[in-house]
Amino acid sequence: MKPETERLSFMRLETAKFIRWFPILILVFFLSGCAVPPQKQAAKEQGIVISIDLCQSHKPYEKKLFRALEDLGRKQGKSVPIAVSIAGGWIKKHQGELAELKKMYLNITWVNHSYTHPGANDFLNNPKVDFKHEVLANIELMKQNGLTPSKYFRFPGLRHNALRLKQLHDLGYTNLDADAWLAKGQKIKAGSIVLIHGNGNEQPGVVNKFIAYLKKENKFVIVPLSTLRP
């Protein structure tokens, strides 16, 4: 057989092999890039996020709530991940408590909860509110107080319209809602973002009931915010 003929025969053979294996290669490539690791998938299926709101308040913060989370972390041998939504008004009036909180054995994701936490006329949906200032001024205040702001923003009252969501997106931040607002009687389930107030203004009994929940064995795992809200 002539060299040229041999070369053509070899090329045809290799092409046939490639055509036969190409669909399998594509499938392997797809699965390797898109498959969710078993540990991460389990966290998504059984994980919950604990978010604690610190709106402005004249009352002492719920130290016992944070201490209970500390105790849970020590029991597990790893600090518990929580999201703390903090408003500028709380930062200004609770410097000592903030310093205490920063030293606790907790893995905190700091969430922007607006600068003044306006409540009148539908919270931040009020067209008279300078929304950009509410977001950015609190970011600056958080940094001035040694906090590392995350990409998340929690609207006061969880109230937001399409305009405010667009403005938030344009500023480069991600909205953080909740589907287990404990004071409203919403139940914790797999994948829940739990909302509880730690500023001393929570509904009677809610904090104690949640602490009792933390102390018993639960099927849900407390995971970092980024696990459920990338």
Secondary structure as a PSIPRED ss2 file (coil, helix, strand):
# PSIPRED VFORMAT (PSIPRED V4.0)

   1 M C   1.000  0.000  0.000
   2 K C   1.000  0.000  0.000
   3 P H   0.000  1.000  0.000
   4 E H   0.000  1.000  0.000
   5 T H   0.000  1.000  0.000
   6 E H   0.000  1.000  0.000
   7 R H   0.000  1.000  0.000
   8 L H   0.000  1.000  0.000
   9 S H   0.000  1.000  0.000
  10 F H   0.000  1.000  0.000
  11 M H   0.000  1.000  0.000
  12 R H   0.000  1.000  0.000
  13 L H   0.000  1.000  0.000
  14 E H   0.000  1.000  0.000
  15 T H   0.000  1.000  0.000
  16 A H   0.000  1.000  0.000
  17 K H   0.000  1.000  0.000
  18 F H   0.000  1.000  0.000
  19 I H   0.000  1.000  0.000
  20 R H   0.000  1.000  0.000
  21 W H   0.000  1.000  0.000
  22 F H   0.000  1.000  0.000
  23 P H   0.000  1.000  0.000
  24 I H   0.000  1.000  0.000
  25 L H   0.000  1.000  0.000
  26 I H   0.000  1.000  0.000
  27 L H   0.000  1.000  0.000
  28 V H   0.000  1.000  0.000
  29 F H   0.000  1.000  0.000
  30 F H   0.000  1.000  0.000
  31 L H   0.000  1.000  0.000
  32 S H   0.000  1.000  0.000
  33 G H   0.000  1.000  0.000
  34 C H   0.000  1.000  0.000
  35 A C   1.000  0.000  0.000
  36 V C   1.000  0.000  0.000
  37 P C   1.000  0.000  0.000
  38 P H   0.000  1.000  0.000
  39 Q H   0.000  1.000  0.000
  40 K H   0.000  1.000  0.000
  41 Q H   0.000  1.000  0.000
  42 A H   0.000  1.000  0.000
  43 A H   0.000  1.000  0.000
  44 K H   0.000  1.000  0.000
  45 E H   0.000  1.000  0.000
  46 Q H   0.000  1.000  0.000
  47 G E   0.000  0.000  1.000
  48 I E   0.000  0.000  1.000
  49 V E   0.000  0.000  1.000
  50 I E   0.000  0.000  1.000
  51 S E   0.000  0.000  1.000
  52 I E   0.000  0.000  1.000
  53 D E   0.000  0.000  1.000
  54 L E   0.000  0.000  1.000
  55 C C   1.000  0.000  0.000
  56 Q C   1.000  0.000  0.000
  57 S C   1.000  0.000  0.000
  58 H C   1.000  0.000  0.000
  59 K C   1.000  0.000  0.000
  60 P C   1.000  0.000  0.000
  61 Y C   1.000  0.000  0.000
  62 E C   1.000  0.000  0.000
  63 K H   0.000  1.000  0.000
  64 K H   0.000  1.000  0.000
  65 L H   0.000  1.000  0.000
  66 F H   0.000  1.000  0.000
  67 R H   0.000  1.000  0.000
  68 A H   0.000  1.000  0.000
  69 L H   0.000  1.000  0.000
  70 E H   0.000  1.000  0.000
  71 D H   0.000  1.000  0.000
  72 L H   0.000  1.000  0.000
  73 G H   0.000  1.000  0.000
  74 R H   0.000  1.000  0.000
  75 K H   0.000  1.000  0.000
  76 Q H   0.000  1.000  0.000
  77 G C   1.000  0.000  0.000
  78 K C   1.000  0.000  0.000
  79 S C   1.000  0.000  0.000
  80 V E   0.000  0.000  1.000
  81 P E   0.000  0.000  1.000
  82 I E   0.000  0.000  1.000
  83 A E   0.000  0.000  1.000
  84 V E   0.000  0.000  1.000
  85 S E   0.000  0.000  1.000
  86 I E   0.000  0.000  1.000
  87 A C   1.000  0.000  0.000
  88 G H   0.000  1.000  0.000
  89 G H   0.000  1.000  0.000
  90 W H   0.000  1.000  0.000
  91 I H   0.000  1.000  0.000
  92 K H   0.000  1.000  0.000
  93 K H   0.000  1.000  0.000
  94 H C   1.000  0.000  0.000
  95 Q H   0.000  1.000  0.000
  96 G H   0.000  1.000  0.000
  97 E H   0.000  1.000  0.000
  98 L H   0.000  1.000  0.000
  99 A H   0.000  1.000  0.000
 100 E H   0.000  1.000  0.000
 101 L H   0.000  1.000  0.000
 102 K H   0.000  1.000  0.000
 103 K H   0.000  1.000  0.000
 104 M C   1.000  0.000  0.000
 105 Y C   1.000  0.000  0.000
 106 L E   0.000  0.000  1.000
 107 N E   0.000  0.000  1.000
 108 I E   0.000  0.000  1.000
 109 T E   0.000  0.000  1.000
 110 W E   0.000  0.000  1.000
 111 V E   0.000  0.000  1.000
 112 N E   0.000  0.000  1.000
 113 H C   1.000  0.000  0.000
 114 S C   1.000  0.000  0.000
 115 Y C   1.000  0.000  0.000
 116 T C   1.000  0.000  0.000
 117 H C   1.000  0.000  0.000
 118 P C   1.000  0.000  0.000
 119 G C   1.000  0.000  0.000
 120 A C   1.000  0.000  0.000
 121 N C   1.000  0.000  0.000
 122 D C   1.000  0.000  0.000
 123 F H   0.000  1.000  0.000
 124 L H   0.000  1.000  0.000
 125 N H   0.000  1.000  0.000
 126 N C   1.000  0.000  0.000
 127 P C   1.000  0.000  0.000
 128 K C   1.000  0.000  0.000
 129 V C   1.000  0.000  0.000
 130 D C   1.000  0.000  0.000
 131 F H   0.000  1.000  0.000
 132 K H   0.000  1.000  0.000
 133 H H   0.000  1.000  0.000
 134 E H   0.000  1.000  0.000
 135 V H   0.000  1.000  0.000
 136 L H   0.000  1.000  0.000
 137 A H   0.000  1.000  0.000
 138 N H   0.000  1.000  0.000
 139 I H   0.000  1.000  0.000
 140 E H   0.000  1.000  0.000
 141 L H   0.000  1.000  0.000
 142 M H   0.000  1.000  0.000
 143 K H   0.000  1.000  0.000
 144 Q H   0.000  1.000  0.000
 145 N C   1.000  0.000  0.000
 146 G C   1.000  0.000  0.000
 147 L C   1.000  0.000  0.000
 148 T C   1.000  0.000  0.000
 149 P E   0.000  0.000  1.000
 150 S E   0.000  0.000  1.000
 151 K E   0.000  0.000  1.000
 152 Y E   0.000  0.000  1.000
 153 F E   0.000  0.000  1.000
 154 R C   1.000  0.000  0.000
 155 F C   1.000  0.000  0.000
 156 P H   0.000  1.000  0.000
 157 G H   0.000  1.000  0.000
 158 L H   0.000  1.000  0.000
 159 R C   1.000  0.000  0.000
 160 H C   1.000  0.000  0.000
 161 N C   1.000  0.000  0.000
 162 A H   0.000  1.000  0.000
 163 L H   0.000  1.000  0.000
 164 R H   0.000  1.000  0.000
 165 L H   0.000  1.000  0.000
 166 K H   0.000  1.000  0.000
 167 Q H   0.000  1.000  0.000
 168 L H   0.000  1.000  0.000
 169 H H   0.000  1.000  0.000
 170 D H   0.000  1.000  0.000
 171 L C   1.000  0.000  0.000
 172 G C   1.000  0.000  0.000
 173 Y C   1.000  0.000  0.000
 174 T E   0.000  0.000  1.000
 175 N E   0.000  0.000  1.000
 176 L C   1.000  0.000  0.000
 177 D C   1.000  0.000  0.000
 178 A C   1.000  0.000  0.000
 179 D C   1.000  0.000  0.000
 180 A E   0.000  0.000  1.000
 181 W E   0.000  0.000  1.000
 182 L H   0.000  1.000  0.000
 183 A H   0.000  1.000  0.000
 184 K H   0.000  1.000  0.000
 185 G C   1.000  0.000  0.000
 186 Q C   1.000  0.000  0.000
 187 K C   1.000  0.000  0.000
 188 I C   1.000  0.000  0.000
 189 K C   1.000  0.000  0.000
 190 A C   1.000  0.000  0.000
 191 G C   1.000  0.000  0.000
 192 S C   1.000  0.000  0.000
 193 I E   0.000  0.000  1.000
 194 V E   0.000  0.000  1.000
 195 L E   0.000  0.000  1.000
 196 I E   0.000  0.000  1.000
 197 H E   0.000  0.000  1.000
 198 G C   1.000  0.000  0.000
 199 N C   1.000  0.000  0.000
 200 G C   1.000  0.000  0.000
 201 N C   1.000  0.000  0.000
 202 E C   1.000  0.000  0.000
 203 Q C   1.000  0.000  0.000
 204 P C   1.000  0.000  0.000
 205 G C   1.000  0.000  0.000
 206 V H   0.000  1.000  0.000
 207 V H   0.000  1.000  0.000
 208 N H   0.000  1.000  0.000
 209 K H   0.000  1.000  0.000
 210 F H   0.000  1.000  0.000
 211 I H   0.000  1.000  0.000
 212 A H   0.000  1.000  0.000
 213 Y H   0.000  1.000  0.000
 214 L H   0.000  1.000  0.000
 215 K H   0.000  1.000  0.000
 216 K C   1.000  0.000  0.000
 217 E C   1.000  0.000  0.000
 218 N C   1.000  0.000  0.000
 219 K C   1.000  0.000  0.000
 220 F C   1.000  0.000  0.000
 221 V E   0.000  0.000  1.000
 222 I E   0.000  0.000  1.000
 223 V C   1.000  0.000  0.000
 224 P C   1.000  0.000  0.000
 225 L H   0.000  1.000  0.000
 226 S H   0.000  1.000  0.000
 227 T H   0.000  1.000  0.000
 228 L H   0.000  1.000  0.000
 229 R C   1.000  0.000  0.000
 230 P C   1.000  0.000  0.000
